[in-house]
Structure formats: C-alpha cells, structure tokens
C-alpha cells in the first residue's frame, strides 16, 4: 500500500530522480520551455516553483540554497537575474504545462512545460508595462464594477480618436 506516499517516483531511484529533476530544471531555466513526458513535467513543476520563489529574494543565502539544488552556476545566474525580474510581481504559478498528445514510439503522454512570463502568445505583449501585484478581496466587486463603467467611455473615445487620425492620413 502507498498510503501517504505522494511523490511520483518516475520509476527511478532517489539519486537518479534527483539528478533528472536537476537537469530538467537547468534546461527549463536556460531555454524557458522544454518538451518532456507529462509525469516528468508535473514532477518538475513541484521541484522548480519553490526555487523560483527563492530567487525573488536575491541574497547570498538564497543563491547558495538554490545552487545546492541545481549545481549549475549559469542556471543560478539566469534564475536570479532576468527570470527573477520578470516574476517579481507574480505570487506563484510560474510554470505552465501544455499537453501535446502521445509519443509515437512508446505511447507516452508528452507535454510542454514553460515559464509563464516568457510566452508572448498567452501572456501580455512585450510593450505593456507590468503593474505590481494587487491584493484583492471578494467584497470589493461593487466598487470595481462602478470604476469600470466610468473608465470604459474614456477608452472608447481614445480609440475613436486614433482611428480618425489614421483615416485622415
């Protein structure tokens, strides 16, 4: 029986599994997107998300803790540099898993795991400025709805002015 055994062993010994996750995490940090099996992607998510959270606090101690997991100086530098800047305002959920179907050779479910802030298709465009994370409460919906009604006509008039200028040219 496997009561209370929540870790996916991936058919490997503990040392092999640790090495596998370390290598997958380094490749994900370097390439921002990798394709692997669905089980490995789910295991990688639980491995790398705490490391990305640690990278938000750029201290020597946090760098050493992350380095003890990854054992790769380039990956640690990349994680604490550009990646930490992009995910600074995000309170979690740094990765996205997209199922790709089955692999022809062994019928394994494949998936793509990527860093959320590095995908321009699903995320916001490059030109947009990110705002700081806002704390929201469910009770504030009436105030927010009233604010949107007043802001909507101003946005429509601005877009109409832009289209009029384009038509004049």
N, C-alpha and C positions, 0 to 999 in steps of 0.2 A: 504494500500500500504506500502511496505517496502523499499522505496527509500533511498539509502544511509545507510541502516542497514546491515553492512557486517558481523557482529558477528553471529556465529551459536549458537543459544540458547540451543540446545540439549534437548529441552522440559523440561527445569528446570528453577527455579527462579534464580536470580543473585547470591544469597548466596549459593544455592545448587550447581550451576555450578562452583563457585569459590572453594568450598570445593572439588568437584570432580576433578578439574584440579590440585589442590594442592596435592591430594592423588595420582593421576596418575603420576605426576611429581616426587614425592618422590620415588615411586616404580620404575620408569624408571631409576632414578639415582642409586638406590640401586641394581637393578637387570640387568641394561644395556639393557634389552629387555623385552617388555611386549606385550601381545596379548589383543586387545580390538576391539571395532567396528571401522569402517573406519571414521565415523564422529567424534568420540572422539579422534582418533589418529590425525586427521587433526587439531582439536582444540588444542590438547596438543602440537603439533609442534609449533604453534604460541605463546603458553604460555611459553615453556621451552627454546626455542632458544635464546631469549634475556637474560635469566638467565645464560645460559652457556657463552654467550658473556661477561656478567658482571664478571663471575668467572675468566676470564683471568687476570683481574686486582685485585690482591689479597691484597685489602686494607680493613681496618676495616669498612669503609663506605659501600663498595660494599658487604661485608659479611652481614651487617645489612640490606641492601636493599633486598638482596636475602632471608634472614631469614624472612623478613616481608611478602614475598610471600609464602614461604614453611612452616614456623613454625615447622621445624624439624632440630635439631642440627646435627644429624647423616648425614642427606642428605646434609646439607650445608658443613660439613667437607669433605664428599666424593666428592662433586662437586668442591670445591676449592683445593682439594688435587690431587688425581690420574687423575680425568677427566680433570681438567684444564691443567695438564701437557701434556696429550695426544692431546688435541685440540688446543694447543698453537699456532701452525703454520697455522691452518686452518682459512680461512677468513669468514666462515659461513657454513651453511648446515651441522649441527652437527647430525641431525637425518635422518633416512631413514624409509619410510613406504612401507611395502610389503603387497599386498593384498593376503588374504588367501582363499577367497571364501565366501560362505554363511553359516550361523549357522543353524543347523537343527531345533532347537526349534522354532525360530521366524523369520527365513529367513533374518536375519540382515547380512550385509556385514561385515566380520571380517578382521582385518589387524594386522600385527605385526609392532610395532614401536621400533626402536633400535638406539643406539648411533653408528654412522658410524665407529668410530675408534676402536670399540670393537668387530668387526666382522672380523675374520680371513679368511672367505671364500671369501668375496668380496674385502676386503682391502688387504693391503700388509702383508706379513708374519711377524712373531714375530722377526725374526733375522735381518730384514732390518732396517737400520738407516734412520730416517725421516730427510729430509732436511727442511730448513726454507722456508717459502712461497716465491715464486718468483713472482715479478711483470712482467707481460708480455704485449707486445703490438703486435698488428697485423702486424705492419710494419717490425718486426724482423724475419719474417719467412724465408727469404733468408739466413740470417746468420746461423739460426738454422739448416736448411737443409744441408748447407755446413759442419757444425760441425758434424752432424750425419754420413755423408758419410765417414769422416776420422776416426770416432770412431768405426764404425762397423767392419772393418777388424781386429782391435786390439782385440775386444771382441771375434771374431771367433777364432783367433789363441789361445787365452787363454783357450777357451772351448775345442779346439782340443788337447792342451797340457794336460788338465785334463783327457780327455778320453784316451789318450795314456798312462798316468800313471796308470789308472785303469786297462787297458788291460795288462800292464806289470806285475801287481801283480797277 
